Amino acid sequence: MAGTVPTGPDTRATPTTAYTTNGEAVALRAPALAPPGPARRIVRPLGLLAALGALGVCVLLSITVGAKPIPAADVWAALVHYDGTYDHNVIRTLRVPRTVIGVFVGAALGLAGALMQALTRNPLAEPGILGVNSGAAAAVVVAVFALGASGSALIWPAFLGAALASVAVYMLGSRGPASATPVRLALAGTAVAAVLQGLIFGVIVLNDFVFDRIRFWQVGSLVGRDLDIFWQVAPFLVGGVVLTLFLGPSLNAVALGDDLAASLGARIPTIRTLTAIAVILLCGSATASAGPIWFVGLIIPHVARLVTGPDQRWLLPYSAVFGAILLTAADTAGRVVVPGAELEVGIITAFVGAPLFIALVRSRKMAAL
């Protein structure tokens, strides 16, 4: 049975196309934007303020909670009156950089997932599932193995790998008589990611130097990150975020379907190109900073859409804030869930995201957004 798209108070039906699991095109009523009702006009800004408040709480917990208990008074003193003691060093050199990177990486992954889902109208689109993160990770591993690269030198391989993986997945998913349906793109992304993960594991198993350099980074980790890597990727990350927020109105037009959007004056090729650039900047920066982290970009846009509806002008900021909340909360939970040890943040997000991915695949409402 073909998938259907639910409409809410913010939508009116507009013809577009969906696909069955066999790739057959069928008629579909897709959501188009209508003026929001009074309730949603109030809920959206208040919800965003509440989300920012929740993010502030997560940041405080991330700085405060850890393997070594540190009183709140000492945490505050380390932030405003640093004196070089051991506890102050733990706060300043370990927890603060880890928290800052977690906030920005989570925001980048949430935005990247929202962009990919909006552009492809695919509810399964996500940097990990579509192989983008694996492409960036594989390029970084090859750069470390072949060139001995480190630090800021890893940024450009991450961007290149993300771009090449994106192109490969789209080409594989769109081959044949049917276009790139959600299931085909997800399968193509999974296949590309599997090949790239095999390459990564082959390199790190055969080379002790590479293994020591990236064994924790490769599963997605904020442990041991310092602010140097953040400042190196910050220009690209900020550029991707700014570009993304400007794309909101254009992505609303894309939701109407290419033909109708073009008739309204939208420049579809330009929108697709700018969106792809934003995704590459966001995913490359996030992967270079914290390694490949899956499922953040899958979960967050769906959660944000419950509050915002389909309007990308609100969905994108919500996705950024919710992504930052999820990653900082997951990282904090990973420090306490196993006494005397830590779980990497990529493991926590996988435990949360994998069941949702299965539920989305099994859903009858997954044909298009």
TORNUVO-497088 format. One record per residue (C-alpha): residue in three letters; x, y, z. Coordinates in steps of 0.25 Angstrom, whole numbers, padded with zeros to 4 digits, always signed. Layout:
BEGIN
ALAXYZ ...
***
This chain:
BEGIN
MET+0000+0000+0000 ALA+0005+0014-0003 GLY+0009+0023+0008 THR+0001+0035+0012 VAL+0005+0048+0018 PRO-0003+0053+0030 THR-0008+0067+0029 GLY-0010+0076+0041 PRO-0015+0090+0044 ASP-0003+0096+0037 THR-0005+0089+0024 ARG-0014+0089+0012 ALA-0013+0077+0002 THR-0005+0079-0011 PRO-0003+0068-0022 THR+0011+0062-0022 THR+0016+0048-0024 ALA+0019+0036-0014 TYR+0025+0022-0017 THR+0021+0008-0012 THR+0032-0001-0007 ASN+0032-0007-0022 GLY+0036+0007-0027 GLU+0023+0010-0034 ALA+0018+0024-0034 VAL+0005+0027-0028 ALA-0003+0040-0026 LEU-0001+0046-0012 ARG-0006+0059-0005 ALA+0006+0066+0001 PRO+0006+0077+0012 ALA+0007+0091+0007 LEU+0008+0102+0017 ALA-0004+0110+0022 PRO-0004+0121+0032 PRO-0002+0115+0046 GLY-0014+0115+0056 PRO-0014+0124+0068 ALA-0009+0113+0077 ARG+0003+0109+0069 ARG+0007+0124+0067 ILE+0008+0124+0082 VAL+0014+0110+0084 ARG+0025+0112+0074 PRO+0033+0123+0081 LEU+0030+0119+0095 GLY+0034+0105+0092 LEU+0047+0110+0086 LEU+0050+0118+0099 ALA+0047+0106+0107 ALA+0056+0097+0099 LEU+0067+0107+0100 GLY+0065+0107+0115 ALA+0066+0092+0115 LEU+0079+0093+0107 GLY+0084+0102+0118 VAL+0081+0091+0128 CYS+0087+0080+0120 VAL+0100+0089+0119 LEU+0101+0091+0134 LEU+0099+0076+0136 SER+0110+0073+0126 ILE+0119+0082+0133 THR+0116+0077+0147 VAL+0114+0062+0145 GLY+0125+0053+0143 ALA+0133+0041+0149 LYS+0139+0051+0159 PRO+0129+0058+0168 ILE+0132+0073+0169 PRO+0123+0082+0177 ALA+0115+0092+0170 ALA+0122+0103+0177 ASP+0136+0098+0172 VAL+0130+0097+0158 TRP+0125+0112+0158 ALA+0139+0116+0164 ALA+0146+0109+0152 LEU+0138+0116+0142 VAL+0140+0130+0148 HIS+0152+0129+0157 TYR+0161+0119+0151 ASP+0173+0116+0161 GLY+0180+0104+0154 THR+0176+0093+0164 TYR+0172+0079+0160 ASP+0157+0081+0161 HIS+0158+0094+0153 ASN+0167+0087+0142 VAL+0156+0076+0141 ILE+0145+0086+0139 ARG+0153+0096+0129 THR+0161+0086+0121 LEU+0152+0074+0120 ARG+0137+0077+0123 VAL+0136+0091+0117 PRO+0142+0087+0104 ARG+0134+0074+0103 THR+0121+0081+0106 VAL+0124+0092+0096 ILE+0127+0082+0085 GLY+0115+0074+0089 VAL+0106+0086+0087 PHE+0111+0090+0074 VAL+0112+0076+0068 GLY+0098+0072+0073 ALA+0092+0085+0066 ALA+0100+0082+0053 LEU+0095+0068+0052 GLY+0080+0072+0056 LEU+0081+0082+0045 ALA+0087+0073+0035 GLY+0076+0063+0037 ALA+0065+0073+0036 LEU+0071+0078+0023 MET+0073+0064+0017 GLN+0059+0060+0020 ALA+0053+0074+0015 LEU+0061+0073+0002 THR+0058+0058-0002 ARG+0044+0058+0005 ASN+0050+0045+0011 PRO+0046+0042+0026 LEU+0058+0033+0027 ALA+0069+0043+0022 GLU+0080+0045+0032 PRO+0095+0047+0031 GLY+0098+0033+0037 ILE+0088+0025+0030 LEU+0091+0031+0016 GLY+0105+0029+0018 VAL+0110+0043+0019 ASN+0116+0042+0033 SER+0123+0029+0028 GLY+0129+0036+0016 ALA+0135+0047+0025 ALA+0140+0036+0035 ALA+0146+0028+0024 ALA+0153+0040+0017 VAL+0159+0044+0031 VAL+0164+0030+0033 VAL+0171+0029+0020 ALA+0177+0043+0022 VAL+0183+0038+0035 PHE+0188+0025+0029 ALA+0194+0031+0016 LEU+0198+0045+0020 GLY+0199+0044+0036 ALA+0189+0056+0036 SER+0184+0061+0049 GLY+0177+0073+0055 SER+0172+0083+0045 ALA+0178+0075+0033 LEU+0166+0065+0036 ILE+0156+0076+0033 TRP+0157+0076+0017 PRO+0157+0060+0016 ALA+0144+0060+0024 PHE+0138+0070+0015 LEU+0142+0062+0003 GLY+0138+0049+0008 ALA+0124+0054+0012 ALA+0122+0060-0002 LEU+0127+0047-0009 ALA+0118+0039-0001 SER+0106+0048-0003 VAL+0108+0047-0018 ALA+0110+0031-0018 VAL+0097+0029-0010 TYR+0089+0038-0018 MET+0094+0031-0031 LEU+0091+0017-0026 GLY+0078+0021-0020 SER+0073+0027-0033 ARG+0077+0016-0043 GLY+0067+0009-0051 PRO+0053+0013-0055 ALA+0048+0018-0042 SER+0053+0031-0035 ALA+0060+0032-0022 THR+0050+0027-0012 PRO+0052+0027+0003 VAL+0054+0012+0004 ARG+0064+0012-0008 LEU+0072+0023-0003 ALA+0072+0017+0011 LEU+0077+0004+0005 ALA+0087+0011-0003 GLY+0092+0018+0009 THR+0093+0006+0017 ALA+0101-0001+0006 VAL+0111+0010+0004 ALA+0112+0012+0019 ALA+0115-0003+0021 VAL+0126-0003+0010 LEU+0133+0010+0016 GLN+0132+0003+0030 GLY+0139-0009+0024 LEU+0150+0000+0019 ILE+0151+0007+0032 PHE+0152-0006+0040 GLY+0162-0012+0030 VAL+0171+0000+0032 ILE+0171+0001+0047 VAL+0173-0014+0049 LEU+0185-0014+0040 ASN+0191-0001+0045 ASP+0194+0001+0060 PHE+0197+0016+0058 VAL+0183+0018+0052 PHE+0177+0009+0062 ASP+0182+0017+0074 ARG+0179+0030+0068 ILE+0164+0028+0064 ARG+0159+0016+0072 PHE+0150+0024+0081 TRP+0147+0035+0071 GLN+0142+0025+0061 VAL+0130+0021+0069 GLY+0126+0035+0072 SER+0132+0041+0084 LEU+0134+0054+0092 VAL+0144+0049+0101 GLY+0158+0056+0101 ARG+0153+0067+0091 ASP+0159+0081+0093 LEU+0155+0094+0088 ASP+0166+0095+0078 ILE+0158+0085+0069 PHE+0146+0094+0071 TRP+0152+0107+0067 GLN+0158+0100+0055 VAL+0144+0095+0050 ALA+0136+0107+0055 PRO+0137+0115+0042 PHE+0131+0104+0034 LEU+0121+0100+0045 VAL+0116+0114+0046 GLY+0115+0116+0031 GLY+0107+0103+0030 VAL+0097+0108+0041 VAL+0095+0122+0035 LEU+0093+0116+0021 THR+0083+0106+0027 LEU+0075+0117+0034 PHE+0074+0125+0021 LEU+0069+0113+0014 GLY+0056+0111+0022 PRO+0047+0119+0013 SER+0053+0112+0000 LEU+0051+0098+0006 ASN+0036+0102+0009 ALA+0035+0104-0006 VAL+0042+0091-0009 ALA+0031+0083+0000 LEU+0021+0087-0011 GLY+0028+0079-0021 ASP+0038+0083-0032 ASP+0028+0087-0042 LEU+0019+0095-0034 ALA+0031+0102-0026 ALA+0038+0105-0040 SER+0025+0111-0045 LEU+0025+0120-0032 GLY+0039+0125-0035 ALA+0047+0116-0027 ARG+0061+0113-0033 ILE+0061+0098-0030 PRO+0075+0095-0035 THR+0081+0106-0027 ILE+0073+0102-0014 ARG+0078+0087-0016 THR+0092+0092-0018 LEU+0092+0101-0006 THR+0086+0090+0003 ALA+0096+0080-0001 ILE+0107+0090+0002 ALA+0101+0093+0016 VAL+0100+0078+0019 ILE+0114+0075+0015 LEU+0119+0087+0024 LEU+0111+0082+0036 CYS+0114+0067+0034 GLY+0128+0069+0031 SER+0130+0079+0043 ALA+0123+0069+0053 THR+0130+0057+0048 ALA+0144+0064+0049 SER+0141+0068+0063 ALA+0134+0056+0069 GLY+0134+0045+0059 PRO+0122+0038+0052 ILE+0110+0039+0061 TRP+0098+0032+0056 PHE+0083+0035+0058 VAL+0083+0049+0063 GLY+0079+0054+0050 LEU+0068+0044+0049 ILE+0062+0046+0062 ILE+0062+0061+0064 PRO+0054+0066+0052 HIS+0043+0056+0055 VAL+0042+0061+0069 ALA+0043+0076+0065 ARG+0032+0074+0055 LEU+0022+0070+0066 VAL+0024+0084+0071 THR+0026+0093+0059 GLY+0018+0085+0048 PRO+0025+0085+0034 ASP+0029+0100+0034 GLN+0044+0099+0032 ARG+0046+0114+0037 TRP+0043+0108+0051 LEU+0047+0093+0049 LEU+0061+0097+0046 PRO+0064+0105+0059 TYR+0056+0095+0067 SER+0065+0083+0061 ALA+0078+0091+0064 VAL+0074+0093+0079 PHE+0068+0079+0081 GLY+0080+0073+0074 ALA+0089+0080+0084 ILE+0080+0075+0096 LEU+0080+0061+0091 LEU+0095+0060+0089 THR+0099+0067+0102 ALA+0089+0059+0110 ALA+0094+0046+0104 ASP+0108+0049+0107 THR+0105+0052+0121 ALA+0097+0040+0123 GLY+0109+0032+0117 ARG+0117+0036+0129 VAL+0108+0031+0139 VAL+0101+0019+0133 VAL+0113+0009+0136 PRO+0119+0012+0149 GLY+0134+0014+0148 ALA+0134+0015+0133 GLU+0128+0023+0121 LEU+0120+0019+0109 GLU+0123+0027+0097 VAL+0112+0037+0092 GLY+0111+0030+0079 ILE+0107+0017+0086 ILE+0096+0024+0094 THR+0090+0031+0082 ALA+0090+0017+0075 PHE+0082+0011+0086 VAL+0072+0022+0085 GLY+0071+0024+0070 ALA+0071+0009+0065 PRO+0057+0006+0070 LEU+0052+0019+0064 PHE+0058+0015+0051 ILE+0052+0002+0051 ALA+0038+0008+0055 LEU+0039+0018+0043 VAL+0043+0007+0033 ARG+0031-0001+0037 SER+0021+0011+0037 ARG+0011+0013+0026 LYS+0013+0028+0027 MET+0028+0028+0022 ALA+0026+0030+0007 ALA+0029+0044+0007 LEU+0029+0057+0015 
***
